[in-house]
């Protein structure tokens, strides 16, 4: 497939951008629904957009750090991100670290907020991975690889949903497992 979903004059909308916008909105709705009876609902909604931005910035920073040789002498290119040069683990780490610091500073329950924010994250990753398939960059020969990643994140999402209100630390466990499985599959596939 082609990376461009829609072209309107000089403006190109990629599959990634389409998925990102739609899934950001759906993720916010999911967060509102699952947190409707939680006293930290408003706090979680406030952190949602912040975490998206921090995750994107963290994903870019870590990618650049791991590829410094590519940006040697071309520092301006390091601040021109696109979805081809992001690091998922970097985005997750930066977002979680900043969330931890902010919640501790404000006396808010980090684990509770993390558990709720992970629901739209897993959902968005499970669906969003297909943007790369539509652009033809994740798996060149068939859709099996994308399907495996998508199923993996859906299984983690369901596991997390079943446990996150009962066990406070489940978010740290599911997040760790999701990164191990994601990068493990990347090596295997």
C-alpha positions in Angstrom: 0.0 0.0 0.0 0.9 3.6 -0.2 1.8 5.7 2.9 -0.7 8.5 1.9 -4.3 8.0 2.9 -5.5 11.2 1.3 -4.0 14.1 -0.6 -5.8 17.4 -0.6 -3.7 19.8 -2.8 -0.3 20.1 -1.1 -1.5 18.5 2.1 -0.9 14.7 2.5 -2.6 12.8 5.3 -0.7 9.6 6.0 -2.2 6.4 7.4 -0.2 7.0 10.5 -1.6 10.5 11.0 -5.2 9.3 10.4 -4.8 6.4 12.9 -3.1 8.7 15.4 -5.9 11.3 15.4 -8.8 8.8 15.4 -7.2 6.6 18.1 -6.3 9.6 20.3 -10.0 10.6 20.3 -11.2 7.0 20.8 -8.6 6.6 23.6 -9.8 9.7 25.3 -13.4 8.4 25.1 -12.3 5.0 26.5 -10.6 6.7 29.4 -13.7 8.8 30.2 -15.9 5.7 30.2 -13.6 3.4 32.3 -12.8 6.2 34.8 -16.4 7.6 35.2 -16.6 6.4 38.8 -13.1 7.1 39.8 -12.4 10.2 42.0 -9.2 10.9 39.9 -11.1 11.0 36.6 -10.3 14.6 35.9 -6.7 14.2 36.8 -6.4 11.2 34.4 -8.0 13.2 31.6 -5.5 16.0 32.2 -2.6 13.5 32.1 -3.9 11.8 28.9 -2.8 14.5 26.4 0.4 15.3 28.4 1.4 11.6 28.2 0.7 11.4 24.5 3.0 14.4 23.9 5.6 13.1 26.3 5.5 9.7 24.7 6.0 11.1 21.3 8.9 13.3 22.4 10.5 10.5 24.4 10.2 8.1 21.4 12.0 10.6 19.3 14.7 11.5 21.8 15.6 7.8 22.4 15.6 7.1 18.7 18.0 9.9 18.1 20.2 8.8 21.0 20.4 5.3 19.5 21.2 6.7 16.0 23.6 9.5 16.8 25.8 8.5 13.9 22.9 9.3 11.5 22.5 12.8 12.9 26.2 13.7 13.2 26.7 17.1 11.6 22.9 17.4 10.8 21.4 18.3 14.2 18.5 20.0 12.5 17.4 16.6 11.2 17.2 15.3 14.8 14.3 17.7 15.5 12.3 16.7 12.4 10.5 13.6 13.6 8.2 11.4 11.7 6.7 8.1 12.6 9.4 6.1 10.8 12.0 7.2 13.4 10.5 6.7 16.8 11.4 4.3 19.6 8.4 2.8 21.4 10.3 1.8 24.5 11.7 5.3 24.7 8.3 6.9 24.5 6.9 4.5 27.2 9.9 5.1 29.5 9.8 8.9 29.3 6.0 9.0 29.7 6.0 6.7 32.7 8.9 8.5 34.4 7.3 11.9 34.0 4.0 10.5 35.2 5.7 9.1 38.2 7.4 12.4 39.1 4.3 14.5 38.5 1.9 12.2 40.5 4.4 11.9 43.4 4.9 15.7 43.5 1.1 16.3 43.6 0.4 13.4 46.0 -1.7 11.5 43.4 -1.8 7.7 43.2 0.7 6.9 40.4 -0.2 3.2 40.0 -4.0 3.9 39.8 -3.5 6.6 37.2 -1.0 4.5 35.2 -3.4 1.6 35.3 -6.2 3.6 33.7 -4.0 5.4 31.2 -2.7 2.0 30.0 -6.1 0.9 28.8 -6.3 3.4 25.9 -2.6 2.9 25.3 -2.9 -0.8 24.7 -6.0 -0.3 22.6 -4.4 2.3 20.5 -1.2 0.3 19.9 -3.2 -2.9 19.0 -5.1 -0.9 16.3 -2.5 1.6 15.4 0.1 -1.0 14.4 -2.1 -1.5 11.3 -1.1 2.0 10.1 2.4 0.7 9.4 0.9 -2.3 7.5 -1.2 0.1 5.4 1.9 2.1 4.6 3.8 -1.1 3.7 6.7 -0.6 6.1 6.1 -3.1 9.0 5.9 -6.4 7.1 6.8 -6.4 3.5 5.5 -9.8 2.4 2.2 -10.3 4.3 0.0 -9.1 7.2 0.8 -12.0 9.6 3.4 -10.0 11.5 1.1 -7.1 12.0 -1.7 -9.5 13.1 0.6 -11.1 15.6 1.6 -7.7 17.1 -2.1 -6.6 17.1 -3.3 -9.8 18.8 -0.4 -9.6 21.4 -1.5 -6.0 22.4 -5.2 -7.1 22.5 -4.3 -10.0 24.8 -2.4 -7.6 27.1 -5.3 -5.2 27.0 -7.8 -7.8 28.0 -5.5 -9.2 30.7 -4.9 -5.6 32.0 -8.7 -4.8 32.0 -9.4 -8.0 34.0 -6.9 -7.2 36.7 -6.2 -3.4 36.8 -8.8 -2.4 39.4 -8.0 -5.4 41.7 -4.2 -5.2 41.6 -2.4 -1.9 41.8 0.9 -3.0 40.4 -0.6 -4.9 37.4 0.1 -1.9 35.1 3.8 -2.1 35.7 3.7 -5.8 35.0 1.6 -5.6 31.9 3.7 -2.7 30.6 7.0 -4.6 31.2 5.6 -7.7 29.5 4.3 -5.8 26.5 7.7 -4.2 25.9 9.5 -7.6 26.3 7.0 -9.3 24.0 7.1 -6.5 21.4 10.8 -6.4 21.2 11.1 -10.2 21.5 8.8 -10.6 18.6 10.7 -8.0 16.6 13.8 -10.2 17.0 12.0 -13.4 16.2 10.0 -12.1 13.2 
